[in-house]
Amino acid sequence: MKATSVFEAGNHRWWIIYDQDEDRVIDSNVYVMESNEQSILLDPGGFEIFPQVFAAMVEVVQPSTLQSAFVSHQDPDIASSLPLWNACNSNIQWHMPKLWEGFIRHYGALDANFVGIPDEGGELVIGGRKLEFIPAHYLHSSANFHVYDPEAKVFFSGDVGAALLPSRHSAWVERRDPDSSKAFDDHIQHAKFFHQRWMPSKEAKNDWISRVSQLDIDFLCPQHGAIYAGENVQRFLSWFDALAVGTAISR
């Protein structure tokens, strides 16, 4: 895995840590935001990839700066590495949906500092920068959140926007020319089945699109696949809006 810059303005930085080569597990993107020598880890990943994620992170962020971690929902690819991170730094505050706290404890680290996010969401300040916890319930977990950085215009979208891409893919849907509709059309074919099968509710999808469409987003960053930037953000929202979901029960 390697760390690649997503956003940088002075001491305010975002990185994606992503895997180009691993075929043993579904690839997972881990994100780090740093501001004024404080940092937060977003969806730190599974037990299996912890050594690679940790090695990539220390190339850009010192572990001692980690103040907080965010867990969008309960899946093992999201948070089964939690006890390993807690062993490295027991001062980390773990922000997660309140509904899932008792279930996530099953990964271990019973002494970890859990902070439950209520259903309506909330806010967190890291190094003077405000992050917003945006409700994304039922997409695909019953209690689920995304993270918005209004200053960097970075939106961490969890499983929304995810694509199951071939090995050795870029961190970006199209980095050199974010206005390229062909690049988006090629990419989104790898996202179609994932969204149709894992996203169960049209009502939840519409609620999320209504919320997110009001935000100013330059980078939409999913937990699987590649980042949507520029015009590709709106292309994704329009594509998702038109997509039929919950297809396992519609046959």
MARDREN-80606 format. One record per residue: residue number from 1; residue in three letters; chain; x, y, z of N, C-alpha, C in turn. Coordinates in pm, whole numbers, plus 32768, in hexadecimal, padded with zeros to 4 digits. Layout:
# MARDREN-80606
ATOM     n   res   chain   n.px   n.py   n.pz   ca.px   ca.py   ca.pz   c.px   c.py   c.pz
ATOM   NUM   ala       A      X      Y      Z       X       Y       Z      X      Y      Z
...
***
This chain:
# MARDREN-80606
ATOM     n   res   chain   n.px   n.py   n.pz   ca.px   ca.py   ca.pz   c.px   c.py   c.pz
ATOM     1   met       A   8054   7F89   8000    8000    8000    8000   8058   807C   8000
ATOM     2   lys       A   8021   80EB   7FCD    806D    8167    7FCB   8012   81DC   7FEA
ATOM     3   ala       A   804D   8248   801B    8004    82C1    803B   8016   8326   7FCA
ATOM     4   thr       A   7FA6   8361   7F9F    7FA5    83C4    7F34   7F57   843E   7F64
ATOM     5   ser       A   7F89   84B4   7F45    7F47    852F    7F6F   7EC2   8543   7F27
ATOM     6   val       A   7E5D   8569   7F72    7DDB    858D    7F3A   7DCB   8625   7F39
ATOM     7   phe       A   7DF1   8665   7FA8    7DE0    86F5    7FB9   7E50   8729   8012
ATOM     8   glu       A   7E84   87A0   7FF1    7EE9    87DE    8047   7EE0   8874   8039
ATOM     9   ala       A   7ED2   88B8   80AB    7ED5    894A    80B1   7F15   8970   8135
ATOM    10   gly       A   7F95   8993   812F    7FDE    89B2    81AA   7FEA   8937   8201
ATOM    11   asn       A   7FBB   8943   827E    7FC4    88D2    82DC   7F45   887F   82E0
ATOM    12   his       A   7EF1   888F   827D    7E73    8844    8274   7E80   87E2   8200
ATOM    13   arg       A   7E7D   8760   821F    7E9D    86FB    81BA   7E40   8682   81C6
ATOM    14   trp       A   7E24   8646   8151    7DDD    85C7    8149   7E2F   8565   80F6
ATOM    15   trp       A   7E34   84E7   8121    7E73    847C    80D4   7E14   8407   80C5
ATOM    16   ile       A   7E23   83C0   8057    7DE5    833D    8046   7E54   82D5   804E
ATOM    17   ile       A   7E3B   826B   809A    7E95    81F7    809E   7E4B   8187   8057
ATOM    18   tyr       A   7E81   815A   7FE7    7E38    80FA    7F95   7E94   808D   7F62
ATOM    19   asp       A   7E57   8021   7F36    7E9F    7FA8    7F0F   7E8C   7F8F   7E7A
ATOM    20   gln       A   7EF9   7F7E   7E33    7EF2    7F62    7DA4   7EFE   7ECE   7D83
ATOM    21   asp       A   7F33   7E7E   7DDF    7F5F    7DF8    7DB9   7F1E   7D86   7E07
ATOM    22   glu       A   7EDE   7DA3   7E78    7EAF    7D38    7ED0   7E32   7CF6   7E97
ATOM    23   asp       A   7E37   7C72   7E83    7DC5    7C28    7E4E   7D84   7BCE   7EB6
ATOM    24   arg       A   7DBE   7BC6   7F2E    7D89    7B69    7F92   7D07   7B9A   7FD0
ATOM    25   val       A   7CF9   7C1E   7FD9    7C81    7C59    8016   7C4F   7CC9   7FBC
ATOM    26   ile       A   7BD1   7CF3   7FD1    7B9E    7D68    7F89   7BF1   7DE1   7FAF
ATOM    27   asp       A   7C1B   7E2B   7F4A    7C71    7E9E    7F67   7C24   7F05   7FBA
ATOM    28   ser       A   7C6C   7F45   8014    7C30    7FA9    806C   7C86   8027   806C
ATOM    29   asn       A   7C45   8098   805B    7C89    8118    8066   7C7F   814B   80F4
ATOM    30   val       A   7CEF   8176   812A    7CF4    81B4    81AE   7D1C   8246   8198
ATOM    31   tyr       A   7CDB   82A2   81DE    7CF8    8330    81CE   7D2D   836A   8251
ATOM    32   val       A   7D84   83CD   8243    7DBC    8414    82B6   7DB0   84A9   829C
ATOM    33   met       A   7D7C   84F3   82FF    7D7C    8585    82FA   7DD6   85B8   8369
ATOM    34   glu       A   7E2E   8617   8347    7E88    8653    83AA   7E78   86EA   83A7
ATOM    35   ser       A   7E76   8727   841E    7E71    87B8    842A   7EB9   87E1   84A9
ATOM    36   asn       A   7F1B   883B   849A    7F63    886F    850F   7F96   8800   856A
ATOM    37   glu       A   7FD1   879A   852C    8012    872B    8574   7FAF   86D8   85C6
ATOM    38   gln       A   7F31   86DB   859D    7ECE    867D    85D0   7E91   8636   8558
ATOM    39   ser       A   7E6F   85B7   8569    7E3D    856C    84F6   7DCC   850D   8520
ATOM    40   ile       A   7D80   84E6   84BA    7D13    8486    84CB   7D1C   841F   845C
ATOM    41   leu       A   7D01   83A3   8480    7D01    8331    8424   7C70   830E   8406
ATOM    42   leu       A   7C50   82FD   8386    7BC6    82E0    835E   7BBD   8253   8326
ATOM    43   asp       A   7B65   8201   8362    7B54    8174    833F   7BDC   812F   8333
ATOM    44   pro       A   7C1A   8111   83A5    7CA6    80E5    83A6   7CC0   805D   8368
ATOM    45   gly       A   7C58   8012   8345    7C6D    7F97    82FB   7C69   7F1A   8351
ATOM    46   gly       A   7C7F   7EA9   830E    7C76    7E28    8350   7CFA   7DFA   838E
ATOM    47   phe       A   7CEF   7D95   83E0    7D63    7D58    8423   7DCC   7D2E   83BD
ATOM    48   glu       A   7D9F   7CF8   834D    7DF8    7CBE    82E9   7E57   7D26   82AD
ATOM    49   ile       A   7E28   7DA2   829C    7E7B    7E06    8257   7EBE   7E68   82B6
ATOM    50   phe       A   7EAF   7E54   833A    7EE7    7EB3    839A   7F7C   7ECF   8384
ATOM    51   pro       A   7FD3   7E6A   8374    8062    7E8A    8365   807F   7EE4   82ED
ATOM    52   gln       A   803A   7ECA   827C    8052    7F1B    8205   801D   7FA9   8215
ATOM    53   val       A   7FA8   7FB6   8255    7F6F    803C    826C   7FC8   808B   82CA
ATOM    54   phe       A   7FF4   804D   8335    8048    8092    8397   80CB   80BF   8356
ATOM    55   ala       A   8109   8068   8308    8188    808A    82C7   8176   80FF   8267
ATOM    56   ala       A   8106   8101   821D    80EE    816F    81C0   80CF   81F0   820A
ATOM    57   met       A   8085   81E7   8279    805F    825F    82C1   80D8   82A6   82FD
ATOM    58   val       A   8136   8259   8337    81A7    829A    8379   8202   82E2   8316
ATOM    59   glu       A   81F1   82C9   8294    823D    8314    8230   820C   83A4   8226
ATOM    60   val       A   818F   83BF   8251    8158    8446    8242   8129   8483   82C5
ATOM    61   val       A   8105   8430   8328    80CF    8462    83A7   810E   8414   841A
ATOM    62   gln       A   8138   845A   8480    816D    8418    84F5   80FB   83DC   8549
ATOM    63   pro       A   8105   835D   8571    8099    831F    85C0   8077   836D   863F
ATOM    64   ser       A   80D8   83B4   8677    80BF    83FF    86F2   805E   8472   86DD
ATOM    65   thr       A   8047   849C   865E    7FEA    850A    8644   7F59   84DC   863F
ATOM    66   leu       A   7F42   8459   863D    7EB9    8426    8633   7E6A   8446   86B1
ATOM    67   gln       A   7E0A   84A0   86A3    7DB1    84C2    8710   7D32   846E   870E
ATOM    68   ser       A   7D06   844F   8694    7C84    8410    8684   7C85   83AF   860F
ATOM    69   ala       A   7C22   8358   860D    7C08    8301    859C   7B71   82FE   8587
ATOM    70   phe       A   7B49   82ED   850A    7ABD    82E9    84E7   7A9C   8261   84AC
ATOM    71   val       A   7A2D   8227   84D8    79FE    81A6    84A7   7972   81BB   8471
ATOM    72   ser       A   7960   81AC   83EE    78E0    81CE    83B0   7872   816A   83D3
ATOM    73   his       A   7896   80E9   83E1    7836    8082    8407   7883   8007   8437
ATOM    74   gln       A   7841   7F96   8445    7877    7F27    8493   78C5   7EBE   8445
ATOM    75   asp       A   78D0   7EC7   83C2    7909    7E5B    8372   799C   7E42   8392
ATOM    76   pro       A   79CB   7DC6   8382    7A57    7DA6    83A3   7ABD   7DED   834D
ATOM    77   asp       A   7A9D   7E0B   82CF    7AFD    7E54    827C   7B0A   7EE5   82A7
ATOM    78   ile       A   7AAE   7F12   82FC    7AB0    7F9A    8330   7B03   7FA4   83AF
ATOM    79   ala       A   7AF1   7F45   840A    7B21    7F5E    8492   7B59   7EE6   84DD
ATOM    80   ser       A   7B6F   7E73   849D    7BA3    7E02    84EB   7C35   7E17   8514
ATOM    81   ser       A   7C77   7E7F   84DD    7CFE    7EA0    8509   7CFE   7EF6   8587
ATOM    82   leu       A   7C88   7F19   85BB    7C7E    7F75    862C   7CD8   7F4F   86A2
ATOM    83   pro       A   7CD9   7ED1   86D1    7D2E    7EB2    8744   7DC3   7EC5   872A
ATOM    84   leu       A   7DEE   7EB6   86AD    7E7A    7ECA    868C   7E9F   7F5F   8692
ATOM    85   trp       A   7E47   7FB3   865D    7E5E    8043    8668   7E5B   8070   86FA
ATOM    86   asn       A   7DFE   8039   8747    7DF4    805D    87D3   7E71   8035   8821
ATOM    87   ala       A   7EAE   7FC3   87F9    7F29    7F98    883A   7F9C   7FF8   881B
ATOM    88   cys       A   7F98   8034   87A4    8000    8095    877E   7FEC   811A   87C4
ATOM    89   asn       A   7F6F   8142   87D6    7F51    81C4    8812   7ECB   81BA   885A
ATOM    90   ser       A   7ED0   81A5   88DA    7E56    8190    8928   7E0B   8212   8943
ATOM    91   asn       A   7E44   8285   8919    7E02    8305    892E   7DA3   832A   88BD
ATOM    92   ile       A   7D9F   82DB   8853    7D46    82F8    87E3   7CB4   82F3   8811
ATOM    93   gln       A   7C67   8359   87EA    7BD7    8356    87FD   7B97   831A   8781
ATOM    94   trp       A   7B42   82B6   8793    7B04    826F    8724   7A74   829F   8713
ATOM    95   his       A   7A5C   82EA   86A8    79D8    8320    868B   7990   82C1   862C
ATOM    96   met       A   7918   8297   8652    78D0    8230    8607   783A   823E   8622
ATOM    97   pro       A   77E6   8201   85CD    7756    8205    85E9   7737   81C9   8673
ATOM    98   lys       A   76EB   8212   86C0    76C9    81E3    8746   7686   815B   8743
ATOM    99   leu       A   7636   8143   86DC    75EF    80C4    86D0   764D   804C   86C9
ATOM   100   trp       A   76C6   8060   8694    7720    7FF0    867C   778C   7FDF   86E7
ATOM   101   glu       A   7790   8033   874C    77FC    802B    87B0   780A   7F9F   87EB
ATOM   102   gly       A   779E   7F65   881B    77A6    7EE3    885C   77D3   7E74   87FE
ATOM   103   phe       A   77B1   7E7F   877E    77DA    7E1A    871C   786E   7E29   86FA
ATOM   104   ile       A   789B   7EA6   86EA    7927    7EBD    86C6   7984   7E93   8736
ATOM   105   arg       A   7954   7E93   87B2    79A6    7E61    8823   79CF   7DCF   880C
ATOM   106   his       A   7986   7D85   87BC    79A9    7CF9    87A4   7A2E   7CEB   875B
ATOM   107   tyr       A   7A5F   7D55   871D    7AE5    7D4F    86DF   7B53   7D51   8748
ATOM   108   gly       A   7B33   7D75   87C4    7B96    7D7A    882E   7BAC   7E09   885C
ATOM   109   ala       A   7C1A   7E1E   88A7    7C3C    7EA2    88DD   7BCA   7ED9   8932
ATOM   110   leu       A   7BA3   7E8B   8998    7B34    7EB4    89ED   7B50   7F35   8A39
ATOM   111   asp       A   7BD1   7F59   8A44    7BF5    7FD4    8A8A   7BFD   804D   8A2E
ATOM   112   ala       A   7BE4   803A   89AC    7BED    80A9    894D   7B84   8113   896C
ATOM   113   asn       A   7BA4   818F   894A    7B4E    8201    8968   7AEB   8215   88F5
ATOM   114   phe       A   7A70   81E3   8907    7A09    81ED    88A1   79B4   826A   88B8
ATOM   115   val       A   7995   82B0   884C    793D    8324    8851   78CD   830B   87ED
ATOM   116   gly       A   7854   82F5   881D    77E5    82D3    87C6   77AB   834E   8780
ATOM   117   ile       A   7794   8341   86FF    7757    83AC    86B0   76C0   8394   86AE
ATOM   118   pro       A   766E   83F5   86D7    75DC    83E2    86D4   75AA   83DE   8643
ATOM   119   asp       A   7533   83AB   8630    74FD    8398    85A9   74FE   8417   8556
ATOM   120   glu       A   74EC   848A   8595    74E4    8507    8548   756C   853C   851E
ATOM   121   gly       A   75DB   84FB   8549    7660    8527    8522   76A0   8581   858A
ATOM   122   gly       A   7704   85CD   8562    774A    8623    85BF   77C4   8662   857F
ATOM   123   glu       A   781D   8697   85D4    7894    86DB    85A4   790B   86B4   85F9
ATOM   124   leu       A   7983   86C8   85C2    7A00    86AD    8608   7A66   8712   85D6
ATOM   125   val       A   7AB7   8748   8630    7B22    87A5    8609   7BA8   8760   861A
ATOM   126   ile       A   7BF6   875F   85B0    7C7E    8727    85B1   7CDE   8794   8586
ATOM   127   gly       A   7D39   87B8   85DE    7D9C    881E    85BC   7D5F   88A0   858C
ATOM   128   gly       A   7CED   88C6   85C5    7CAB    8942    85A0   7C4F   8938   8528
ATOM   129   arg       A   7C49   88C2   84E7    7BF2    88AF    8472   7B77   8860   849A
ATOM   130   lys       A   7B03   8892   846F    7A85    8850    848F   7A64   87E5   8429
ATOM   131   leu       A   7A43   876E   845A    7A11    8701    8408   7980   86E6   8430
ATOM   132   glu       A   792D   86C7   83CD    78A0    86AC    83E5   7881   8619   83CB
ATOM   133   phe       A   7839   85DA   8428    780A    8551    8416   7781   8556   83D4
ATOM   134   ile       A   777A   8529   8357    7701    8532    8306   76B7   84AC   8308
ATOM   135   pro       A   7638   84A8   8332    75EF    8428    8332   75E8   83EA   82A7
ATOM   136   ala       A   7601   8369   82A2    75F4    831A    8226   75B6   8293   824A
ATOM   137   his       A   754D   8297   829B    7512    821C    82D0   74D9   81C5   8260
ATOM   138   tyr       A   74F0   8143   8270    74C4    80DA    8212   7511   80DB   818E
ATOM   139   leu       A   7581   8122   818A    75D4    8122    8111   7663   80F3   8132
ATOM   140   his       A   7678   8075   814D    7618    800B    814B   75F3   7FDA   81D6
ATOM   141   ser       A   762C   8015   823D    7615    7FEA    82C6   75A4   803C   8306
ATOM   142   ser       A   755E   7FFE   8365    74EB    8040    83A2   7510   80BD   83F1
ATOM   143   ala       A   7588   80C1   8427    75BF    813D    8461   7645   8156   841E
ATOM   144   asn       A   7650   81C5   83DA    76C2    81DA    8381   76D7   8270   8371
ATOM   145   phe       A   7756   829A   836C    7774    8328    835B   77E3   833C   82F5
ATOM   146   his       A   77E2   83B2   82B9    784F    83E2    8265   788B   845D   82A7
ATOM   147   val       A   78FA   848E   8270    7941    84FE    82AE   7959   856A   8245
ATOM   148   tyr       A   793A   85E5   826A    794B    8657    820F   79A9   86BD   824E
ATOM   149   asp       A   7A0B   86E7   8200    7A68    8752    8226   7A45   87CB   81D0
ATOM   150   pro       A   79FA   882D   8206    79CC    889C    81B3   7A3B   88F7   8181
ATOM   151   glu       A   7AAB   88FD   81C7    7B1A    8952    819B   7B65   8913   8126
ATOM   152   ala       A   7B84   8893   8131    7BC9    884C    80C4   7B6B   8820   8056
ATOM   153   lys       A   7AE8   8822   8072    7A81    87F2    8016   7A96   875E   7FF5
ATOM   154   val       A   7AC1   8714   805B    7AD4    8683    8053   7A5D   8640   8097
ATOM   155   phe       A   7A22   85DF   8052    79B2    8593    8089   79D8   84FF   8088
ATOM   156   phe       A   79EA   84C6   8100    7A03    8437    810B   797E   83EF   8108
ATOM   157   ser       A   7968   839D   80A0    78E3    8366    8084   78D4   82D2   80A6
ATOM   158   gly       A   7934   8298   80ED    7926    820C    8115   790F   81B1   809E
ATOM   159   asp       A   78A6   815F   80A7    7889    8100    803B   783E   813F   7FC6
ATOM   160   val       A   780C   81B7   7FD7    77CA    81FC    7F67   7836   8231   7F09
ATOM   161   gly       A   782B   820B   7E8B    7892    822E    7E2A   78F8   81C0   7E17
ATOM   162   ala       A   78EC   8154   7E65    794D    80E7    7E5E   7948   80A1   7DD7
ATOM   163   ala       A   79BC   8072   7DAB    79C8    8024    7D30   7A2A   7FB3   7D48
ATOM   164   leu       A   7A0A   7F3E   7D15    7A61    7EC9    7D21   7AB8   7EC5   7CA4
ATOM   165   leu       A   7B2C   7F05   7CAE    7B83    7F1C    7C3A   7BEA   7EAD   7C2A
ATOM   166   pro       A   7C21   7E9F   7BB1    7C90    7E41    7B9C   7D0B   7E6D   7BEB
ATOM   167   ser       A   7D6B   7E13   7BFA    7DE8    7E35    7C3D   7E30   7EA4   7BF2
ATOM   168   arg       A   7E86   7EED   7C3A    7EDB    7F56    7C03   7E89   7FC7   7BC6
ATOM   169   his       A   7E24   7FF2   7C0F    7DD6    8064    7BE2   7E0B   80E5   7C21
ATOM   170   ser       A   7DE5   8154   7BE7    7E0A    81D7    7C1B   7DB8   81F8   7C97
ATOM   171   ala       A   7DE8   8258   7CE6    7D9B    828B    7D57   7D29   82E5   7D28
ATOM   172   trp       A   7D28   830D   7CA9    7CC7    836D    7C74   7C79   832F   7C01
ATOM   173   val       A   7BFA   8353   7BF8    7BAC    832B    7B83   7BEF   8363   7B06
ATOM   174   glu       A   7C18   83E0   7B0B    7C6A    841A    7AA2   7CAC   8496   7ADA
ATOM   175   arg       A   7D2E   848B   7AF7    7D73    84F8    7B3B   7D9C   8567   7ADA
ATOM   176   arg       A   7DCE   8543   7A67    7E04    85A8    7A0C   7D96   85FE   79CF
ATOM   177   asp       A   7D23   85C5   79B8    7CB6    860F    7979   7C33   85EA   79BD
ATOM   178   pro       A   7C12   862A   7A2F    7B9B    8603    7A79   7B19   861D   7A2D
ATOM   179   asp       A   7B1F   8663   79BB    7AA7    867A    796C   7A8E   860C   7905
ATOM   180   ser       A   7AE4   85A6   7905    7AD8    853E    789F   7A61   84E4   78BD
ATOM   181   ser       A   79F7   84F0   786C    7981    849C    787F   799E   840C   785A
ATOM   182   lys       A   79F8   83F4   77FC    7A19    836B    77D5   7A5A   8321   784A
ATOM   183   ala       A   7AB4   8365   7891    7AF3    8326    7905   7A8B   82FF   796C
ATOM   184   phe       A   7A29   8356   7982    79BE    8336    79E1   796C   82C0   79B0
ATOM   185   asp       A   7946   82C1   7931    78F5    8254    78FA   793C   81CE   7904
ATOM   186   asp       A   79BE   81CD   78EF    7A0B    8152    78FB   7A10   8123   798D
ATOM   187   his       A   7A24   8182   79E6    7A31    8161    7A74   79AE   812E   7AAF
ATOM   188   ile       A   7940   816F   7A8E    78C2    8156    7AD5   788D   80CA   7AB9
ATOM   189   gln       A   78BA   808A   7A50    7891    8000    7A37   78BF   7FA3   7AA7
ATOM   190   his       A   792D   7FC8   7AE9    795F    7F79    7B59   7916   7F98   7BDC
ATOM   191   ala       A   78C1   7FFD   7BDA    7875    8024    7C52   77E4   7FF8   7C4E
ATOM   192   lys       A   77B3   7FD5   7BD8    7723    7FBE    7BC7   76F0   7F4D   7C1E
ATOM   193   phe       A   772A   7ED6   7C13    76F8    7E64    7C60   7703   7E7D   7CF5
ATOM   194   phe       A   7771   7EB8   7D1F    7786    7ED3    7DAE   7713   7F27   7DE5
ATOM   195   his       A   76ED   7F92   7DA0    7684    7FE8    7DD2   75FA   7FA8   7DC6
ATOM   196   gln       A   75E3   7F5E   7D5B    7561    7F1E    7D4D   754A   7EB3   7DB8
ATOM   197   arg       A   75B6   7E6E   7DDE    75A8    7DFB    7E39   75B8   7E22   7ECC
ATOM   198   trp       A   7612   7E80   7EEA    762F    7EA1    7F76   75D7   7F12   7FAB
ATOM   199   met       A   75A2   7F65   7F53    754D    7FD4    7F81   74BB   7FA8   7F7A
ATOM   200   pro       A   7476   7F9D   7FED    73F5    7F5B    7FEC   737B   7FB4   7FD8
ATOM   201   ser       A   738A   8038   7FE7    7312    808A    7FF7   7314   8105   7F9C
ATOM   202   lys       A   72AE   8111   7F4A    729E    8189    7EF7   7289   8205   7F4F
ATOM   203   glu       A   723B   81F5   7FBB    721F    8267    8013   729F   8298   8056
ATOM   204   ala       A   72F3   823A   8084    7372    8261    80C2   73CE   82A4   805D
ATOM   205   lys       A   73D1   826E   7FE5    7423    82A9    7F7A   73F7   8338   7F5E
ATOM   206   asn       A   7375   834E   7F51    7342    83D3    7F32   735F   8436   7FA3
ATOM   207   asp       A   7353   8407   8020    7370    845E    8093   7402   8489   8091
ATOM   208   trp       A   745C   842A   8074    74EB    8449    806F   750A   84AB   7FFF
ATOM   209   ile       A   74D3   8494   7F89    74ED    84ED    7F17   74BB   8579   7F35
ATOM   210   ser       A   7449   8584   7F77    7413    8606    7F9B   7472   8651   7FFA
ATOM   211   arg       A   74A9   8609   805B    7508    8647    80B9   7588   8671   8072
ATOM   212   val       A   75C1   8615   8027    7646    862A    7FEF   7644   8690   7F7E
ATOM   213   ser       A   75D8   8699   7F37    75CE    86F9    7EC9   75D6   8789   7EF9
ATOM   214   gln       A   75BF   879F   7F79    75C7    8826    7FB1   7655   884C   7FDB
ATOM   215   leu       A   76B2   87ED   7FD6    773C    8806    8001   7794   882A   7F8A
ATOM   216   asp       A   77FC   8876   7FA5    785F    889C    7F40   78D0   8836   7F45
ATOM   217   ile       A   78D5   87DB   7EE4    7932    876A    7EE7   798E   876E   7E6E
ATOM   218   asp       A   7A11   876D   7E87    7A73    8760    7E1B   7AA5   86D0   7E0D
ATOM   219   phe       A   7AA4   8687   7E7E    7AD9    85FF    7E7F   7A79   85A4   7ECA
ATOM   220   leu       A   7A3F   8543   7E82    79E8    84E0    7EC0   7A39   845F   7ECB
ATOM   221   cys       A   7A53   8435   7F48    7AB9    83D0    7F65   7A79   8352   7F9F
ATOM   222   pro       A   7A67   82E9   7F50    7A2B    826E    7F82   7A91   8211   7FC5
ATOM   223   gln       A   7A5D   81AE   800C    7AB3    8151    8054   7AE7   80E0   7FFC
ATOM   224   his       A   7AAD   80CE   7F88    7ADF    806F    7F24   7AE8   80B7   7E9E
ATOM   225   gly       A   7B4E   8097   7E4F    7B54    80CF    7DC9   7BA5   814E   7DC2
ATOM   226   ala       A   7B70   81B5   7D7C    7BBD    822D    7D5E   7B6D   82AA   7D7E
ATOM   227   ile       A   7BB4   831A   7D8A    7B7A    839A    7DB1   7B3B   83E0   7D38
ATOM   228   tyr       A   7AC4   8418   7D4E    7A81    846B    7CEA   7AA5   84FD   7D05
ATOM   229   ala       A   7AD6   8543   7C9F    7AFC    85CF    7CB0   7ABC   8625   7C45
ATOM   230   gly       A   7AAD   86A6   7C63    7A7A    8704    7C00   79EF   86DE   7BD0
ATOM   231   glu       A   79DB   86DF   7B4D    7959    86C1    7B12   792C   8632   7B2C
ATOM   232   asn       A   7989   85DA   7B4C    7964    854F    7B66   7914   853F   7BE7
ATOM   233   val       A   791C   85A0   7C41    78C9    859B    7CBA   7836   85A3   7C93
ATOM   234   gln       A   7813   8607   7C45    7788    8615    7C1B   775E   85A3   7BBF
ATOM   235   arg       A   77B9   8573   7B6B    7799    8501    7B17   7771   8489   7B6C
ATOM   236   phe       A   77BC   8473   7BD9    779A    8402    7C2F   7713   8416   7C71
ATOM   237   leu       A   76F8   848D   7CA6    7678    84A6    7CE9   7604   8490   7C89
ATOM   238   ser       A   7612   84BD   7C0E    75A7    84AA    7BAB   7596   8417   7B88
ATOM   239   trp       A   7605   83D1   7B7A    7600    8341    7B5B   75BC   82F4   7BCC
ATOM   240   phe       A   75E3   8312   7C48    75AC    82CB    7CBB   7517   82EB   7CCC
ATOM   241   asp       A   74F2   8366   7CB1    7466    838F    7CBD   740D   833D   7C61
ATOM   242   ala       A   7440   831D   7BEB    73EF    82D4    7B86   73F6   823D   7B97
ATOM   243   leu       A   744E   820A   7BEC    7468    817A    7BF7   73FF   8134   7C4C
ATOM   244   ala       A   73CD   80C1   7C1C    7378    806B    7C6E   73CE   801F   7CD1
ATOM   245   val       A   73A8   801F   7D51    73F5    7FDA    7DB7   739F   7F70   7DFA
ATOM   246   gly       A   73DC   7F21   7E54    7393    7EB6    7E97   7365   7E49   7E37
ATOM   247   thr       A   73B9   7E29   7DD4    738E    7DD0    7D69   737C   7D3F   7D93
ATOM   248   ala       A   73B0   7D18   7E06    73A2    7C8C    7E30   7311   7C67   7E4E
ATOM   249   ile       A   72BE   7CC9   7E6E    7232    7CAC    7E8E   71D3   7CDE   7E21
ATOM   250   ser       A   7209   7D08   7DB1    71B3    7D3D    7D47   71AA   7CDE   7CD0
ATOM   251   arg       A   71E1   7C64   7CE2    71E2    7C06    7C71   7165   7BAF   7C73
***
